[in-house]
Amino acid sequence: MIHDRISADEIRAPIQQSLTRRHWAVLAITMLLWMFDGYETYALLLTIGPSLHELVPASQLHDLPRFAAYLISLTLFGWAIGGVIGGLVGDRIGRRYTMIGSVVLYSLFTGSSAFAHSWETLALTRFLTGVGLGAEWGVGTSLLQEVWPDRLRTKAAGVLQAAFSGGFVVASLLWLAIGGASGGTWRWMYVAGIIPAIFVILVNRMIPESDRWSRAASSGPSIGILLKANRRNLALATLVSASITVGFWAISSWVPTYVATLTRDPKNAVFYAGLAGLLFAIGEIIGCVAFGLLAERWGRRGTLIFYLAGSIIITPILFLLVSDAKTFVVLQIANGFLTGGLYGWFAIHPPELFPTSIRSSAISIIFNSARFLAMLGPLLSSAFIAFFGGYGEAATIFSGCFAVGIVAVLFLPETRGKPLPA
């Protein structure tokens, strides 16, 4: 049965062994859950303009970027809190139960966002949605890395991260279908967010527990002691994470809103915002899958440096040199490949730096604690947008965040070709 525990022999499978149904089941389920994560995240970015136009008093609409920054930042704040807690819980009670609980949490509060009657209510539900989103990421990544054989887990991790971007595609297509039809249709984007809870309840028996975790949890030092012993890698990887996360949320989160300013027709604005999000997501999917492939050739550090440098280059091209909406939209494929593809690093390199007993905690701290800083990105960028009178200069300034990651990753160990730490 698919829900049986995964044996130690399968985890230590030799290179000649083919993948089993259990391997594929874990990949399929975690991919679908991550796709839902991506949908929940991008639904906010796509609907943030229409929702705030309905919920914010007309006299304050001139300050829309500030309210948008509040919503994005509170979501990231919840993500950070949920991620750190979820990682610790995942190392305590296991990957399976933590993942199921977190999916139900974020799904229920996404659905409740559809009934928001003020921007403050929407901000609260988005914060709680973020808590669930953050808790799910670390345990899902750990489960995949611990189940798949060493020779293929890097490629599988790249595909898994791409599934998050697949949720962007789903959200963009749905928004293109309903976004401009009539007033208030942004609420249907959140109603659809209840689907993950239904899905995880139906397939919960098919989600196995990590046998690596089961063995590690029954012996060895405490989580705190092991985290302290690995504090150098933890600190450096968190710095890389902050570089990626602050840069991404301070720049790319404004893409749908910015492209709307490049056209004067409100109907075209909705279309271009949805299409820009769709092409960005397609580029991000390709970028994440490519990250897994390139990391096997160039190493984890070299691949990340390539993506970070490319992100620094493409940002001013998009926001300073391009003034045509159609050109901006088309270039989102390249933008998604580079700035979105950066997230492939999270599912590949950090899990290879830590032992099983603290893997969920460590990678969740790395991925999510950076969001305490990232939540300041939209707030600061909205202030820069107001100061400079446009998005271009603000985006270009924040692209400098990626340079920090280029330096920090050089001090992390290269893990290409090495087995996952026991």
URURUR-V792827 format. One record per helix or strand of 3 or more residues. SS is the DSSP state (~ for helix, > for strand). FROM is the first residue (numbers start at 0). TO is the last residue. If there is no record, write none. Layout:
ss=SS from=FROM to=TO
ss=SS from=FROM to=TO
This chain:
ss=~ from=7 to=10
ss=~ from=20 to=54
ss=~ from=57 to=92
ss=~ from=94 to=112
ss=~ from=118 to=146
ss=~ from=149 to=177
ss=~ from=185 to=205
ss=~ from=210 to=216
ss=~ from=222 to=228
ss=~ from=230 to=260
ss=~ from=265 to=320
ss=~ from=324 to=329
ss=~ from=331 to=347
ss=~ from=349 to=352
ss=~ from=355 to=387
ss=~ from=390 to=397
ss=~ from=400 to=408
